[in-house]
């Protein structure tokens, strides 16, 4: 059983989540529920749960502030429940933190619990990702660090270090400015969600580039771009006009 605490200031949200857990996640045992960050901190210290469902926006102390006030180790799995804006969601994605949008959907909840079970089987503590999330939540999106999952865990990089990303089936090669290449266990579409849209552009179904690292445009049999590391990438015909517009080229 996965021992669990729910922290949410809205009672009806707690009741809805409890019902969904009962219907879809019999392996989850809810130890207690809390309606404030202070209650949540006390409950976590007392019960040492495997998993915490945490509402982002609560009065007096929001979810980020609650985590920041907790002393280490924060060695529980974390799922945020939120109606929050895209900027906060991007901070969560960048930090590899799971979340569920309210109103919570039963099948999505079940999928999130499957991911928790996998993390618990692998003895993967949540602490480093929570620390990264707290740091990211106070930063502009271009300054956030991104958690790249590899076979050993996570590698944290800043968006400026990423030159471009290229798909390889269900995986993505991430090319960095120091000539390193990382193979991560996310498809290109999932990787794109983590990247700041102000500086990254999808130029092909198989590649995303950092606009700051484009060094040259080449026209010929199609459009190609030369990146700062010298690599040449093809631009899809359907992506050409939007890319040229973003680069200020007609």
MDAnalysis code that builds the backbone (N, CA, C; Angstrom):
import MDAnalysis as mda
import numpy as np

u = mda.Universe.empty(750, n_residues=250, atom_resindex=np.repeat(np.arange(250), 3), trajectory=True)
u.add_TopologyAttr("name", ["N", "CA", "C"] * 250)
u.add_TopologyAttr("resid", np.arange(1, 251))
u.add_TopologyAttr("resname", ["UNK", "UNK", "UNK", "UNK", "UNK", "UNK", "UNK", "UNK", "UNK", "UNK", "UNK", "UNK", "UNK", "UNK", "UNK", "UNK", "UNK", "UNK", "UNK", "UNK", "UNK", "UNK", "UNK", "UNK", "UNK", "UNK", "UNK", "UNK", "UNK", "UNK", "UNK", "UNK", "UNK", "UNK", "UNK", "UNK", "UNK", "UNK", "UNK", "UNK", "UNK", "UNK", "UNK", "UNK", "UNK", "UNK", "UNK", "UNK", "UNK", "UNK", "UNK", "UNK", "UNK", "UNK", "UNK", "UNK", "UNK", "UNK", "UNK", "UNK", "UNK", "UNK", "UNK", "UNK", "UNK", "UNK", "UNK", "UNK", "UNK", "UNK", "UNK", "UNK", "UNK", "UNK", "UNK", "UNK", "UNK", "UNK", "UNK", "UNK", "UNK", "UNK", "UNK", "UNK", "UNK", "UNK", "UNK", "UNK", "UNK", "UNK", "UNK", "UNK", "UNK", "UNK", "UNK", "UNK", "UNK", "UNK", "UNK", "UNK", "UNK", "UNK", "UNK", "UNK", "UNK", "UNK", "UNK", "UNK", "UNK", "UNK", "UNK", "UNK", "UNK", "UNK", "UNK", "UNK", "UNK", "UNK", "UNK", "UNK", "UNK", "UNK", "UNK", "UNK", "UNK", "UNK", "UNK", "UNK", "UNK", "UNK", "UNK", "UNK", "UNK", "UNK", "UNK", "UNK", "UNK", "UNK", "UNK", "UNK", "UNK", "UNK", "UNK", "UNK", "UNK", "UNK", "UNK", "UNK", "UNK", "UNK", "UNK", "UNK", "UNK", "UNK", "UNK", "UNK", "UNK", "UNK", "UNK", "UNK", "UNK", "UNK", "UNK", "UNK", "UNK", "UNK", "UNK", "UNK", "UNK", "UNK", "UNK", "UNK", "UNK", "UNK", "UNK", "UNK", "UNK", "UNK", "UNK", "UNK", "UNK", "UNK", "UNK", "UNK", "UNK", "UNK", "UNK", "UNK", "UNK", "UNK", "UNK", "UNK", "UNK", "UNK", "UNK", "UNK", "UNK", "UNK", "UNK", "UNK", "UNK", "UNK", "UNK", "UNK", "UNK", "UNK", "UNK", "UNK", "UNK", "UNK", "UNK", "UNK", "UNK", "UNK", "UNK", "UNK", "UNK", "UNK", "UNK", "UNK", "UNK", "UNK", "UNK", "UNK", "UNK", "UNK", "UNK", "UNK", "UNK", "UNK", "UNK", "UNK", "UNK", "UNK", "UNK", "UNK", "UNK", "UNK", "UNK", "UNK", "UNK", "UNK", "UNK", "UNK", "UNK", "UNK", "UNK", "UNK", "UNK", "UNK"])
u.atoms.positions = np.array([
    [0.830, -1.202, 0.000],
    [0.000, 0.000, 0.000],
    [0.872, 1.262, 0.000],
    [0.389, 2.272, -0.673],
    [1.092, 3.558, -0.714],
    [0.458, 4.485, 0.326],
    [1.170, 4.757, 1.406],
    [0.642, 5.639, 2.444],
    [0.641, 7.077, 1.944],
    [-0.478, 7.777, 2.136],
    [-0.702, 9.047, 1.449],
    [-1.341, 10.083, 2.362],
    [-0.958, 11.344, 2.157],
    [-1.583, 12.487, 2.823],
    [-2.094, 13.439, 1.744],
    [-3.299, 13.960, 1.932],
    [-3.882, 14.953, 1.027],
    [-3.888, 16.305, 1.736],
    [-3.352, 17.333, 1.076],
    [-3.328, 18.689, 1.639],
    [-4.017, 19.632, 0.666],
    [-5.158, 20.160, 1.060],
    [-5.948, 21.041, 0.195],
    [-6.885, 21.845, 1.085],
    [-6.946, 23.157, 0.869],
    [-7.792, 23.990, 1.740],
    [-9.275, 23.863, 1.426],
    [-9.617, 23.279, 0.271],
    [-11.021, 23.160, -0.122],
    [-11.523, 21.738, 0.150],
    [-12.495, 21.628, 1.061],
    [-12.993, 20.319, 1.487],
    [-13.585, 19.535, 0.326],
    [-14.289, 20.201, -0.572],
    [-14.922, 19.477, -1.685],
    [-13.873, 18.871, -2.617],
    [-12.699, 19.528, -2.727],
    [-11.613, 18.971, -3.545],
    [-11.028, 17.725, -2.878],
    [-10.898, 17.771, -1.558],
    [-10.424, 16.595, -0.820],
    [-11.391, 15.438, -1.011],
    [-12.677, 15.715, -0.888],
    [-13.687, 14.661, -1.009],
    [-13.689, 14.055, -2.409],
    [-13.528, 14.899, -3.429],
    [-13.477, 14.400, -4.807],
    [-12.263, 13.504, -5.018],
    [-11.113, 13.927, -4.495],
    [-9.897, 13.131, -4.640],
    [-10.028, 11.804, -3.893],
    [-10.601, 11.841, -2.703],
    [-10.808, 10.602, -1.932],
    [-11.687, 9.621, -2.707],
    [-12.730, 10.138, -3.331],
    [-13.630, 9.284, -4.104],
    [-12.913, 8.675, -5.302],
    [-12.101, 9.489, -5.992],
    [-11.353, 8.987, -7.146],
    [-10.328, 7.936, -6.735],
    [-9.690, 8.147, -5.601],
    [-8.736, 7.156, -5.101],
    [-9.455, 5.843, -4.794],
    [-10.612, 5.942, -4.162],
    [-11.389, 4.743, -3.833],
    [-11.779, 3.980, -5.100],
    [-12.160, 4.707, -6.151],
    [-12.643, 4.074, -7.372],
    [-11.509, 3.539, -8.254],
    [-10.383, 4.262, -8.299],
    [-9.360, 3.968, -9.303],
    [-8.024, 3.490, -8.744],
    [-7.778, 3.692, -7.452],
    [-6.443, 3.414, -6.905],
    [-6.537, 2.664, -5.570],
    [-6.934, 1.405, -5.592],
    [-7.080, 0.658, -4.346],
    [-5.761, 0.444, -3.604],
    [-4.638, 0.631, -4.295],
    [-3.332, 0.453, -3.661],
    [-2.908, 1.669, -2.833],
    [-3.718, 2.726, -2.849],
    [-3.404, 3.950, -2.112],
    [-4.199, 3.991, -0.807],
    [-3.497, 4.179, 0.294],
    [-4.129, 4.300, 1.607],
    [-3.940, 5.723, 2.121],
    [-5.041, 6.466, 2.239],
    [-4.974, 7.843, 2.728],
    [-4.939, 7.828, 4.252],
    [-3.820, 8.282, 4.817],
    [-3.647, 8.279, 6.270],
    [-4.450, 9.401, 6.910],
    [-4.344, 10.592, 6.315],
    [-5.042, 11.752, 6.859],
    [-5.172, 12.817, 5.780],
    [-6.048, 13.783, 6.026],
    [-6.195, 14.936, 5.137],
    [-5.971, 16.205, 5.943],
    [-5.484, 17.250, 5.273],
    [-5.180, 18.526, 5.930],
    [-5.714, 19.665, 5.080],
    [-6.085, 20.767, 5.730],
    [-6.648, 21.906, 5.001],
    [-5.797, 23.166, 5.110],
    [-4.526, 23.001, 5.460],
    [-3.589, 24.127, 5.470],
    [-2.171, 23.602, 5.364],
    [-1.269, 24.487, 4.957],
    [0.122, 24.100, 4.864],
    [0.713, 23.726, 6.209],
    [0.331, 24.465, 7.259],
    [0.854, 24.164, 8.597],
    [0.429, 22.769, 9.045],
    [-0.857, 22.447, 8.861],
    [-1.328, 21.102, 9.191],
    [-0.568, 20.055, 8.369],
    [-0.310, 20.389, 7.108],
    [0.383, 19.460, 6.234],
    [1.785, 19.153, 6.716],
    [2.534, 20.176, 7.108],
    [3.896, 19.971, 7.613],
    [3.879, 19.065, 8.836],
    [2.960, 19.336, 9.772],
    [2.867, 18.521, 10.990],
    [2.517, 17.071, 10.656],
    [1.593, 16.885, 9.708],
    [1.161, 15.529, 9.355],
    [2.280, 14.745, 8.676],
    [3.039, 15.412, 7.814],
    [4.151, 14.742, 7.133],
    [5.214, 14.310, 8.144],
    [5.528, 15.184, 9.083],
    [6.510, 14.840, 10.114],
    [6.032, 13.658, 10.960],
    [4.744, 13.635, 11.243],
    [4.187, 12.592, 12.112],
    [4.089, 11.246, 11.408],
    [3.641, 11.244, 10.148],
    [3.291, 9.988, 9.476],
    [4.331, 9.498, 8.473],
    [5.244, 10.370, 8.051],
    [6.274, 9.985, 7.071],
    [5.666, 9.221, 5.886],
    [4.784, 9.867, 5.102],
    [4.059, 9.158, 4.034],
    [4.944, 8.839, 2.832],
    [4.467, 7.893, 2.021],
    [5.125, 7.608, 0.738],
    [4.808, 8.685, -0.291],
    [3.603, 9.256, -0.191],
    [3.091, 10.163, -1.216],
    [2.301, 11.291, -0.574],
    [2.457, 12.512, -1.145],
    [1.673, 13.667, -0.707],
    [0.985, 14.281, -1.921],
    [-0.336, 14.444, -1.848],
    [-1.084, 15.260, -2.796],
    [-1.137, 16.666, -2.206],
    [-0.653, 17.650, -2.942],
    [-0.523, 19.005, -2.399],
    [-1.159, 20.029, -3.327],
    [-2.098, 20.795, -2.795],
    [-2.704, 21.889, -3.544],
    [-1.687, 23.024, -3.672],
    [-1.610, 23.647, -4.838],
    [-0.671, 24.746, -5.036],
    [-1.147, 26.000, -4.315],
    [-2.380, 26.418, -4.576],
    [-2.856, 27.715, -4.110],
    [-3.711, 27.539, -2.857],
    [-3.118, 27.851, -1.708],
    [-3.826, 27.817, -0.425],
    [-3.595, 29.144, 0.288],
    [-4.569, 29.626, 1.074],
    [-4.378, 30.881, 1.801],
    [-3.301, 30.745, 2.875],
    [-2.666, 31.870, 3.203],
    [-1.652, 31.971, 4.262],
    [-0.327, 31.305, 3.868],
    [-0.388, 30.077, 3.379],
    [0.838, 29.381, 2.985],
    [0.522, 28.507, 1.785],
    [1.051, 28.868, 0.589],
    [0.754, 28.039, -0.581],
    [1.651, 26.803, -0.605],
    [1.457, 25.967, -1.619],
    [2.185, 24.705, -1.674],
    [3.687, 24.872, -1.752],
    [4.152, 25.839, -2.557],
    [5.587, 26.081, -2.666],
    [6.168, 26.537, -1.333],
    [5.462, 27.467, -0.672],
    [5.936, 27.978, 0.620],
    [5.980, 26.877, 1.671],
    [4.989, 25.986, 1.638],
    [4.976, 24.881, 2.592],
    [6.203, 23.997, 2.417],
    [6.509, 23.661, 1.158],
    [7.680, 22.822, 0.895],
    [8.966, 23.520, 1.319],
    [9.026, 24.832, 1.090],
    [10.218, 25.594, 1.430],
    [10.452, 25.643, 2.939],
    [9.360, 25.618, 3.708],
    [9.477, 25.687, 5.170],
    [9.852, 24.347, 5.795],
    [9.699, 23.280, 5.034],
    [9.998, 21.962, 5.587],
    [11.502, 21.728, 5.622],
    [11.966, 21.132, 6.701],
    [13.374, 20.778, 6.785],
    [13.603, 19.469, 6.042],
    [14.782, 19.307, 5.465],
    [15.131, 18.067, 4.758],
    [15.275, 16.938, 5.780],
    [15.103, 15.674, 5.382],
    [14.840, 15.248, 4.009],
    [13.364, 15.271, 3.659],
    [13.063, 15.686, 2.424],
    [11.691, 15.619, 1.923],
    [11.624, 14.391, 1.037],
    [11.583, 13.228, 1.667],
    [11.767, 11.968, 0.929],
    [10.454, 11.264, 0.625],
    [9.463, 12.046, 0.197],
    [8.188, 11.483, -0.229],
    [7.963, 11.831, -1.692],
    [7.138, 11.035, -2.353],
    [6.707, 11.374, -3.708],
    [5.667, 12.486, -3.618],
    [5.625, 13.326, -4.643],
    [4.770, 14.515, -4.598],
    [3.945, 14.620, -5.871],
    [2.640, 14.827, -5.703],
    [1.758, 15.152, -6.827],
    [1.012, 16.431, -6.473],
    [1.220, 17.477, -7.274],
    [0.468, 18.707, -7.068],
    [-0.931, 18.572, -7.659],
    [-1.910, 19.122, -6.981],
    [-3.256, 19.267, -7.545],
    [-3.474, 20.763, -7.725],
    [-3.847, 21.179, -8.935],
    [-3.783, 22.603, -9.218],
    [-4.755, 23.049, -10.304],
    [-5.148, 24.301, -10.231],
    [-5.826, 24.985, -11.339],
    [-4.939, 26.144, -11.790],
    [-3.647, 26.060, -11.493],
    [-2.743, 27.195, -11.623],
    [-2.375, 27.481, -13.073],
    [-1.678, 28.607, -13.278],
    [-1.392, 29.078, -14.634],
    [-0.237, 28.313, -15.276],
    [-0.033, 28.593, -16.558],
    [0.952, 27.856, -17.342],
    [2.378, 28.066, -16.863],
    [2.677, 29.240, -16.305],
    [4.037, 29.478, -15.835],
    [4.399, 28.530, -14.703],
    [3.469, 28.352, -13.748],
    [3.734, 27.449, -12.630],
    [3.794, 26.008, -13.124],
    [2.923, 25.654, -14.055],
    [2.974, 24.305, -14.616],
    [4.314, 24.050, -15.293],
    [4.856, 25.062, -15.961],
    [6.151, 24.886, -16.612],
    [7.248, 24.657, -15.568],
    [7.168, 25.349, -14.407],
    [8.144, 25.128, -13.337],
    [8.072, 23.691, -12.847],
    [6.843, 23.156, -12.741],
    [6.685, 21.772, -12.313],
    [7.281, 20.819, -13.345],
    [6.970, 21.052, -14.615],
    [7.482, 20.185, -15.668],
    [9.005, 20.234, -15.715],
    [9.547, 21.453, -15.601],
    [10.994, 21.601, -15.651],
    [11.672, 20.841, -14.525],
    [10.985, 20.716, -13.405],
    [11.551, 20.040, -12.240],
    [11.170, 18.570, -12.175],
    [10.456, 18.088, -13.182],
    [10.022, 16.682, -13.224],
    [9.089, 16.348, -12.071],
    [8.275, 17.307, -11.663],
    [7.294, 17.098, -10.600],
    [5.944, 16.777, -11.239],
    [5.275, 15.747, -10.726],
    [3.985, 15.350, -11.280],
    [2.890, 16.280, -10.772],
    [1.831, 16.433, -11.564],
    [0.705, 17.264, -11.146],
    [-0.563, 16.766, -11.818],
    [-1.700, 17.118, -11.205],
    [-3.012, 16.816, -11.755],
    [-3.820, 18.107, -11.777],
    [-4.432, 18.387, -12.916],
    [-5.267, 19.570, -13.028],
    [-6.643, 19.289, -12.440],
    [-7.159, 20.255, -11.690],
    [-8.516, 20.146, -11.163],
    [-9.509, 20.570, -12.249],
    [-10.690, 19.958, -12.323],
    [-11.134, 18.793, -11.548],
    [-10.376, 17.537, -11.973],
    [-10.004, 16.738, -11.005],
    [-9.133, 15.596, -11.251],
    [-9.889, 14.481, -11.970],
    [-9.249, 13.964, -13.004],
    [-9.796, 12.884, -13.821],
    [-9.293, 11.548, -13.283],
    [-10.210, 10.583, -13.105],
    [-9.858, 9.293, -12.526],
    [-8.751, 8.551, -13.254],
    [-8.859, 8.358, -14.585],
    [-7.792, 7.667, -15.323],
    [-6.442, 8.375, -15.239],
    [-6.439, 9.717, -15.261],
    [-5.177, 10.449, -15.133],
    [-4.577, 10.235, -13.741],
    [-5.433, 10.181, -12.729],
    [-4.977, 9.887, -11.374],
    [-4.322, 8.509, -11.328],
    [-4.967, 7.523, -11.940],
    [-4.419, 6.167, -11.944],
    [-3.051, 6.125, -12.625],
    [-2.888, 6.883, -13.709],
    [-1.590, 6.933, -14.397],
    [-0.527, 7.577, -13.515],
    [-0.913, 8.634, -12.789],
    [0.035, 9.294, -11.890],
    [0.476, 8.343, -10.782],
    [-0.452, 7.548, -10.267],
    [-0.109, 6.587, -9.214],
    [0.811, 5.496, -9.756],
    [0.611, 5.104, -11.001],
    [1.526, 4.134, -11.625],
    [2.952, 4.684, -11.655],
    [3.083, 5.976, -11.966],
    [4.415, 6.588, -11.984],
    [5.011, 6.620, -10.571],
    [4.176, 6.900, -9.585],
    [4.636, 6.897, -8.190],
    [5.133, 5.509, -7.805],
    [4.374, 4.471, -8.173],
    [4.777, 3.103, -7.851],
    [6.136, 2.778, -8.473],
    [6.354, 3.227, -9.701],
    [7.628, 2.989, -10.374],
    [8.761, 3.678, -9.621],
    [8.526, 4.930, -9.208],
    [9.556, 5.657, -8.466],
    [9.864, 4.972, -7.139],
    [8.822, 4.498, -6.461],
    [9.024, 3.827, -5.174],
    [9.778, 2.510, -5.349],
    [9.469, 1.773, -6.416],
    [10.185, 0.518, -6.681],
    [11.666, 0.771, -6.935],
    [11.944, 1.917, -7.564],
    [13.332, 2.255, -7.878],
    [14.022, 3.007, -6.747],
    [13.308, 3.148, -5.610],
    [13.841, 3.883, -4.457],
    [14.277, 5.293, -4.840],
    [13.506, 5.936, -5.697],
    [13.838, 7.266, -6.191],
    [13.206, 8.316, -5.295],
    [13.989, 8.904, -4.401],
    [13.479, 9.934, -3.489],
    [13.144, 11.208, -4.261],
    [12.181, 11.946, -3.767],
    [11.694, 13.140, -4.449],
    [12.472, 14.396, -4.062],
    [13.363, 14.298, -3.086],
    [13.945, 15.483, -2.470],
    [14.609, 16.425, -3.465],
    [15.479, 15.911, -4.350],
    [16.212, 16.794, -5.251],
    [15.288, 17.499, -6.226],
    [14.192, 16.851, -6.599],
    [13.249, 17.487, -7.524],
    [12.437, 18.572, -6.820],
    [12.126, 18.355, -5.547],
    [11.408, 19.379, -4.782],
    [12.291, 20.607, -4.601],
    [13.570, 20.384, -4.279],
    [14.504, 21.503, -4.148],
    [14.574, 22.279, -5.455],
    [14.637, 21.569, -6.574],
    [14.707, 22.219, -7.877],
    [13.421, 22.983, -8.196],
    [12.280, 22.414, -7.820],
    [11.006, 23.083, -8.052],
    [10.920, 24.389, -7.284],
    [11.299, 24.384, -6.012],
    [11.247, 25.593, -5.196],
    [12.106, 26.680, -5.819],
    [13.291, 26.280, -6.298],
    [14.177, 27.241, -6.959],
    [13.549, 27.769, -8.240],
    [12.987, 26.882, -9.054],
    [12.415, 27.279, -10.341],
    [11.190, 28.165, -10.206],
    [10.402, 27.966, -9.145],
    [9.132, 28.690, -9.019],
    [9.334, 30.186, -8.858],
    [10.522, 30.612, -8.444],
    [10.807, 32.035, -8.241],
    [11.560, 32.664, -9.402],
    [11.805, 31.885, -10.461],
    [12.616, 32.371, -11.563],
    [11.773, 32.654, -12.798],
    [12.256, 33.587, -13.644],
    [11.688, 33.723, -14.977],
    [11.892, 32.410, -15.713],
    [10.990, 32.109, -16.652],
    [11.056, 30.790, -17.284],
    [12.368, 30.559, -18.026],
    [12.990, 31.612, -18.560],
    [14.256, 31.424, -19.261],
    [15.392, 31.057, -18.305],
    [15.241, 31.364, -17.034],
    [16.294, 31.094, -16.050],
    [16.078, 29.781, -15.302],
    [14.956, 29.130, -15.529],
    [14.688, 27.889, -14.821],
    [15.636, 26.786, -15.278],
    [15.970, 25.903, -14.349],
    [16.732, 24.720, -14.722],
    [15.761, 23.616, -15.123],
    [16.163, 22.816, -16.083],
    [15.309, 21.769, -16.623],
    [15.860, 20.412, -16.209],
    [14.971, 19.550, -15.727],
    [15.374, 18.205, -15.302],
    [15.290, 17.256, -16.487],
    [16.433, 16.775, -16.942],
    [16.486, 15.842, -18.064],
    [16.664, 14.429, -17.521],
    [15.663, 13.563, -17.694],
    [15.757, 12.211, -17.128],
    [16.608, 11.284, -17.997],
    [17.690, 10.751, -17.412],
    [18.465, 9.727, -18.107],
    [18.383, 8.436, -17.299],
    [19.122, 7.427, -17.691],
    [18.997, 6.117, -17.053],
    [19.522, 6.111, -15.622],
    [20.295, 7.139, -15.253],
    [20.858, 7.195, -13.910],
    [20.061, 8.087, -12.963],
    [19.100, 8.840, -13.482],
    [18.335, 9.768, -12.641],
    [17.970, 11.001, -13.433],
    [18.453, 12.174, -12.997],
    [18.143, 13.435, -13.670],
    [19.405, 14.279, -13.798],
    [19.528, 14.960, -14.932],
    [20.588, 15.939, -15.146],
    [19.905, 17.300, -15.255],
    [20.339, 18.274, -14.457],
    [19.717, 19.590, -14.457],
    [20.558, 20.563, -15.271],
    [19.920, 21.202, -16.248],
    [20.614, 22.158, -17.112],
    [19.757, 23.413, -17.241],
    [20.384, 24.515, -17.603],
    [19.623, 25.731, -17.904],
    [19.219, 25.702, -19.370],
    [18.115, 26.347, -19.739],
    [17.701, 26.361, -21.146],
    [18.788, 26.893, -22.085],
    [19.585, 27.860, -21.598],
    [20.626, 28.458, -22.441],
    [21.694, 27.445, -22.835],
    [21.843, 26.367, -22.057],
    [22.840, 25.334, -22.371],
    [22.387, 24.405, -23.489],
    [21.096, 24.424, -23.803],
    [20.560, 23.502, -24.811],
    [20.644, 24.143, -26.190],
    [21.350, 23.493, -27.079],
    [21.481, 23.984, -28.447],
    [20.263, 23.559, -29.282],
    [19.991, 22.253, -29.292],
    [18.783, 21.764, -29.954],
    [18.451, 20.367, -29.447],
    [17.247, 19.906, -29.775],
    [16.774, 18.581, -29.379],
    [16.317, 17.833, -30.626],
    [16.613, 16.555, -30.674],
    [16.253, 15.757, -31.856],
    [15.616, 14.450, -31.410],
    [14.518, 14.096, -32.049],
    [13.766, 12.896, -31.674],
    [14.485, 11.636, -32.113],
    [14.337, 10.601, -31.268],
    [14.730, 9.247, -31.656],
    [13.707, 8.285, -31.068],
    [12.623, 8.067, -31.823],
    [11.535, 7.224, -31.343],
    [10.896, 7.820, -30.104],
    [10.819, 7.028, -29.042],
    [10.227, 7.484, -27.781],
    [11.230, 8.240, -26.919],
    [12.425, 8.498, -27.464],
    [13.484, 9.190, -26.728],
    [13.844, 10.487, -27.441],
    [14.669, 11.295, -26.767],
    [15.131, 12.554, -27.352],
    [16.613, 12.737, -27.078],
    [17.360, 13.088, -28.124],
    [18.752, 13.495, -27.948],
    [18.763, 15.000, -27.675],
    [19.404, 15.398, -26.584],
    [19.547, 16.815, -26.244],
    [21.005, 17.198, -26.464],
    [21.240, 18.142, -27.370],
    [22.595, 18.589, -27.702],
    [22.894, 19.862, -26.918],
    [23.949, 19.820, -26.114],
    [24.301, 20.925, -25.237],
    [25.451, 21.743, -25.817],
    [25.657, 22.932, -25.253],
    [26.658, 23.859, -25.778],
    [28.082, 23.374, -25.546],
    [28.302, 22.512, -24.570],
    [29.659, 22.016, -24.292],
    [29.988, 20.760, -25.095],
    [29.242, 20.565, -26.188],
    [29.422, 19.435, -27.104],
    [28.996, 18.097, -26.503],
    [28.308, 18.145, -25.363],
    [27.747, 16.914, -24.808],
    [26.421, 16.620, -25.482],
    [26.088, 15.337, -25.553],
    [24.788, 14.903, -26.053],
    [24.194, 13.950, -25.021],
    [22.943, 14.230, -24.626],
    [22.277, 13.412, -23.613],
    [21.062, 12.744, -24.243],
    [20.928, 11.457, -24.057],
    [19.737, 10.739, -24.500],
    [18.787, 10.660, -23.317],
    [17.605, 11.269, -23.443],
    [16.665, 11.290, -22.324],
    [15.431, 10.442, -22.626],
    [14.814, 9.956, -21.578],
    [13.679, 9.040, -21.716],
    [12.361, 9.789, -21.802],
    [12.295, 10.761, -22.697],
    [11.066, 11.491, -23.007],
    [10.973, 11.658, -24.512],
    [9.763, 11.548, -25.025],
    [9.554, 11.829, -26.446],
    [9.733, 13.321, -26.699],
    [9.930, 13.686, -27.950],
    [10.203, 15.091, -28.277],
    [9.047, 15.997, -27.852],
    [7.806, 15.534, -28.018],
    [6.658, 16.343, -27.618],
    [6.646, 16.642, -26.131],
    [7.009, 15.651, -25.305],
    [7.088, 15.864, -23.860],
    [8.238, 16.798, -23.520],
    [9.339, 16.673, -24.232],
    [10.486, 17.553, -24.008],
    [10.128, 18.988, -24.345],
    [9.380, 19.183, -25.429],
    [9.005, 20.530, -25.862],
    [8.237, 21.270, -24.788],
    [7.387, 20.564, -24.045],
    [6.583, 21.175, -22.993],
    [7.456, 21.818, -21.931],
    [8.631, 21.246, -21.665],
    [9.505, 21.757, -20.610],
    [10.299, 22.983, -21.039],
    [10.388, 23.247, -22.339],
    [11.272, 24.288, -22.840],
    [10.576, 25.646, -22.905],
    [11.269, 26.735, -22.556],
    [10.674, 28.075, -22.634],
    [10.311, 28.428, -24.070],
    [9.047, 28.696, -24.358],
    [8.641, 28.951, -25.747],
    [9.220, 30.229, -26.326],
    [9.663, 31.157, -25.472],
    [10.228, 32.406, -25.994],
    [11.563, 32.185, -26.704],
    [12.257, 31.095, -26.365],
    [13.582, 30.887, -26.953],
    [13.703, 29.603, -27.764],
    [12.670, 28.765, -27.760],
    [12.745, 27.511, -28.509],
    [11.657, 27.449, -29.569],
    [11.980, 26.784, -30.674],
    [11.061, 26.700, -31.812],
    [11.112, 25.304, -32.415],
    [9.933, 24.742, -32.663],
    [9.830, 23.467, -33.378],
    [10.015, 23.748, -34.857],
    [11.071, 23.184, -35.459],
    [11.335, 23.452, -36.873],
    [11.022, 22.251, -37.760],
    [10.695, 21.126, -37.135],
    [10.481, 19.886, -37.871],
    [9.793, 18.937, -36.907],
    [9.117, 17.916, -37.419],
    [8.479, 16.965, -36.498],
    [9.509, 16.257, -35.629],
    [10.779, 16.304, -36.044],
    [11.809, 15.580, -35.296],
    [12.818, 16.476, -34.589],
    [12.642, 17.798, -34.636],
    [13.657, 18.657, -34.007],
    [13.089, 19.974, -33.482],
    [13.680, 20.427, -32.368],
    [13.379, 21.703, -31.723],
    [14.705, 22.418, -31.518],
    [14.757, 23.718, -31.808],
    [16.026, 24.442, -31.699],
    [15.907, 25.618, -30.730],
    [17.040, 25.958, -30.148],
    [17.172, 27.186, -29.365],
    [17.502, 28.300, -30.351],
    [16.611, 29.278, -30.466],
    [16.797, 30.340, -31.464],
    [18.103, 31.089, -31.252],
    [18.550, 31.177, -30.004],
    [19.788, 31.905, -29.708],
    [21.019, 31.198, -30.257],
    [20.880, 29.928, -30.639],
    [22.026, 29.169, -31.134],
    [22.009, 28.979, -32.651],
    [21.076, 29.640, -33.340],
    [21.083, 29.599, -34.806],
    [22.132, 30.578, -35.317],
    [23.049, 30.086, -36.133],
    [24.142, 30.921, -36.631],
    [24.013, 31.257, -38.117],
    [23.265, 30.457, -38.866],
    [23.200, 30.687, -40.315],
    [21.948, 30.037, -40.892],
    [21.365, 30.694, -41.897],
    [20.281, 30.129, -42.692],
    [20.823, 29.809, -44.080],
    [20.496, 28.629, -44.591],
    [20.933, 28.252, -45.927],
    [19.730, 27.849, -46.758],
    [19.589, 28.484, -47.921],
    [18.514, 28.150, -48.840],
    [19.074, 27.343, -49.999],
    [18.291, 26.429, -50.459],
    [18.682, 25.588, -51.584],
    [17.514, 24.692, -51.881],
    [17.714, 23.412, -51.813],
    [16.613, 22.460, -51.933],
    [15.941, 22.348, -50.571],
    [15.233, 23.420, -50.206],
    [14.653, 23.541, -48.874],
    [15.467, 24.512, -48.031],
    [15.054, 24.693, -46.789],
    [15.735, 25.610, -45.877],
    [16.474, 24.814, -44.814],
    [17.723, 25.202, -44.553],
    [18.532, 24.570, -43.524],
    [19.062, 25.631, -42.577],
    [19.276, 25.253, -41.332],
    [19.900, 26.165, -40.382],
    [21.175, 25.529, -39.852],
    [22.164, 26.370, -39.595],
    [23.420, 25.929, -39.002],
    [23.424, 26.395, -37.551],
    [23.624, 25.465, -36.641],
    [23.605, 25.773, -35.223],
    [24.994, 26.173, -34.730],
    [25.056, 26.686, -33.512],
    [26.319, 27.177, -32.960],
    [27.362, 26.072, -32.819],
    [26.918, 24.814, -32.747],
    [27.880, 23.706, -32.661],
    [28.288, 23.181, -34.035],
    [27.806, 23.854, -35.101],
    [28.171, 23.477, -36.458],
    [27.223, 22.501, -37.123],
    [26.246, 21.951, -36.384],
    [25.316, 20.980, -36.964],
    [24.332, 21.673, -37.902],
    [23.961, 20.964, -38.964],
    [22.987, 21.460, -39.935],
    [21.659, 20.729, -39.736],
    [20.560, 21.495, -39.685],
    [19.234, 20.920, -39.470],
    [18.287, 21.385, -40.555],
    [17.440, 20.469, -41.004],
    [16.446, 20.789, -42.025],
    [15.209, 21.416, -41.384],
    [14.651, 22.421, -42.062],
    [13.424, 23.077, -41.607],
    [12.265, 22.574, -42.458],
    [11.228, 22.058, -41.820],
    [10.052, 21.574, -42.545],
    [9.383, 22.734, -43.290],
    [8.831, 22.445, -44.452],
    [8.182, 23.485, -45.251],
    [7.076, 24.187, -44.465],
    [6.331, 23.413, -43.678],
    [5.226, 23.988, -42.912],
    [5.701, 24.864, -41.756],
    [6.974, 24.740, -41.357],
    [7.510, 25.510, -40.230],
    [8.326, 26.727, -40.682],
    [8.593, 26.790, -41.969],
    [9.523, 27.788, -42.504],
    [9.085, 29.224, -42.202],
    [7.856, 29.593, -42.568],
    [7.412, 30.982, -42.431],
    [7.431, 31.445, -40.978],
    [6.982, 30.572, -40.077],
    [6.953, 30.956, -38.672],
    [8.368, 31.148, -38.130],
    [9.284, 30.273, -38.508],
    [10.673, 30.411, -38.076],
    [11.275, 31.721, -38.593],
    [11.098, 32.000, -39.879],
    [11.657, 33.227, -40.457],
    [11.080, 34.466, -39.781],
    [9.789, 34.407, -39.440],
    [9.165, 35.524, -38.741],
    [9.788, 35.731, -37.370],
    [10.035, 34.655, -36.652],
    [10.632, 34.777, -35.325],
    [12.068, 35.284, -35.393],
    [12.741, 34.978, -36.492],
    [14.112, 35.441, -36.659],
    [14.193, 36.839, -37.273],
    [13.039, 37.391, -37.651],
    [13.008, 38.730, -38.250],
    [13.500, 38.762, -39.669],
    [13.323, 37.624, -40.382],
    [13.785, 37.527, -41.759],
    [12.579, 37.286, -42.661],
    [12.464, 38.021, -43.777],
    [11.358, 37.827, -44.686],
    [11.774, 36.908, -45.823],
])
